[in-house]
């Protein structure tokens, strides 16, 4: 099972209500571990179908590597420092 911040996790795929883009929530046995995605609709950015924006900086640093290792996402490009566009594989 994949790990993030020392916890084994599962991923729940949901959708942001504002634009129906993909949201990825990480869960561990103790409850919510963190949200891997961010919504940038307020900035005029909406990811393509089957893609999402991953925040891999600040409190989320390392989350992208954990999701890649778990075969949940495949990075496409870094759109801003620490913000990645990724294809969702689940």
C-alpha positions in Angstrom: 0.0 0.0 0.0 1.4 3.5 -0.8 2.5 5.9 1.9 2.4 9.6 2.5 3.7 11.4 5.6 4.4 7.9 7.0 0.8 6.7 6.6 -0.6 4.1 4.3 -3.4 5.7 2.3 -6.2 5.2 -0.1 -7.5 7.7 -2.6 -11.1 8.8 -3.0 -11.9 10.5 -6.4 -14.6 13.1 -6.2 -15.4 16.3 -8.1 -15.3 20.0 -7.2 -18.9 21.4 -7.5 -17.8 24.7 -9.0 -16.5 23.2 -12.3 -16.8 19.4 -11.9 -13.0 19.0 -12.1 -11.5 16.0 -10.3 -10.7 16.2 -6.6 -8.5 13.6 -4.9 -8.8 13.0 -1.2 -6.3 10.9 0.7 -7.5 8.7 3.6 -5.6 6.7 6.2 -7.0 4.4 8.8 -7.4 7.3 11.3 -9.4 9.4 8.8 -8.7 12.1 6.2 -5.0 12.5 5.5 -5.2 15.5 3.0 -6.5 16.7 -0.3 -4.0 16.3 -3.1 -5.7 18.5 -5.6 -6.5 22.2 -5.8 -9.2 24.0 -7.7 -8.0 26.9 -9.8 -11.4 27.9 -11.4 -11.3 31.3 -9.7 -8.1 32.0 -11.7 -9.7 30.9 -15.0 -7.8 27.5 -15.0 -9.8 24.3 -15.5 -7.9 21.1 -16.2 -8.7 18.9 -19.2 -11.0 15.9 -18.8 -9.4 13.1 -16.7 -6.8 15.6 -15.4 -6.3 17.6 -12.2 -4.1 20.1 -10.5 -1.8 18.7 -7.8 -0.4 21.0 -5.1 3.1 19.6 -4.3 4.4 22.4 -2.1 4.1 23.7 1.5 2.0 21.3 3.5 1.5 19.0 0.5 5.2 18.6 -0.4 5.8 15.0 -1.5 2.2 14.2 -2.3 2.9 14.0 -6.0 5.6 11.4 -5.6 3.3 9.3 -3.4 0.5 9.5 -6.0 2.9 8.6 -8.8 4.2 5.6 -6.9 0.6 4.5 -6.2 -0.2 4.8 -9.9 -3.0 7.3 -9.2 -1.6 10.1 -11.4 0.9 10.8 -14.2 2.4 14.3 -14.2 2.0 16.2 -17.5 3.7 19.6 -16.6 4.5 22.0 -13.8 2.3 25.0 -14.4 3.7 27.1 -11.6 6.2 26.4 -8.8 4.8 23.4 -6.9 1.6 23.2 -8.9 1.4 20.3 -11.5 -1.1 19.3 -14.1 -1.5 15.6 -13.9 -3.5 12.9 -15.7 -5.7 10.8 -13.3 -5.2 7.1 -13.8 -8.0 5.8 -11.5 
